[in-house]
């Protein structure tokens, strides 16, 4: 799909409705622009909303309700223990 838009004197662009629909964009969404200056090419995508991922990763039962500091310290300790030379 290819659509055109004009840049205003303030550097603003109205994103055509077909593009907004195709990308699932709503008012207030953030966009990420990736630019390849050598080829004068820009790509745009909707920025990830990491809060939408909440609950998508299963938490082991023993960690349910644990605070972040406790989990982080346990992970560091487990990693350190796994890297100790045997002997």
N, C-alpha and C positions, 0 to 999 in steps of 0.2 A: 504494500500500500504506500502510496506517495501522495502527500498533500503539501500545500504551500501555506506560509503565513508571513506576515510582514512584521518587522521589528519597529516599534515606536521610537520616538526621540528619547524616551526614558529607558530604552533597552528592553522593553517588555514585548512578549509575544503571546497572542491568543492561540492556544492549542486547538486545532480543529476537532469538532465533536467526534468524528470518526476515529481519530487518533486516541482521544480520551477514552472512548469506549473500548477500543482494541487493547489498550494498556490497563484498563480497569481503574482509571484515574478519577478521583473525586476532589472536590474543593478542599484545600488544606493539605493534600498529599505532597510529599517531598519528591523531587526528581534528582537523579544523578546524571551529570553530563560527562561523557568520556570523549576526549578530543585527541585526534591524530593530526597534529599540525602539518606533518609532511605531506599528507594527502588531502588536507583541508576538509577533514571528515569529522563529524560529531555524531555520537550515538546518545540516546536518552533512554533512561529506564526509570521505573518507579523505585524509589528507595525502599529497602527492606525495613519492615516494622518488626523489630525483634520481639515486641510484646505479643504479636500475633502467634509466636511460637510457644508461648507459655502453655505448659501442660502437654506439649507434644513429645516430650522425652520422659520415659518411665523412670521413676525414682525408686531405687531398691528400698524395700520395706524398712530396713534398718536405718535408713537416712531420712525417712518421712518425718517432716517437722523439724529437722536439725537446722541450725543456723549456718549461714554461709561460711563463717570463720571456722567452725568445727569441721565442716566437710572439706574445706581447703587444706587445713592442717593434716587431716587424715590422708588426703590424697598425696600430699608432699611426703608424709612419713612412709606411705606404701611405696612410693616411687624410690625413695632413698633406700628402703630395705631391699627392693628388687635389684638395685645396682651395686650392692655390697659384694665384694669378691668373696667367694667361698673359700674356707680354709681355716 
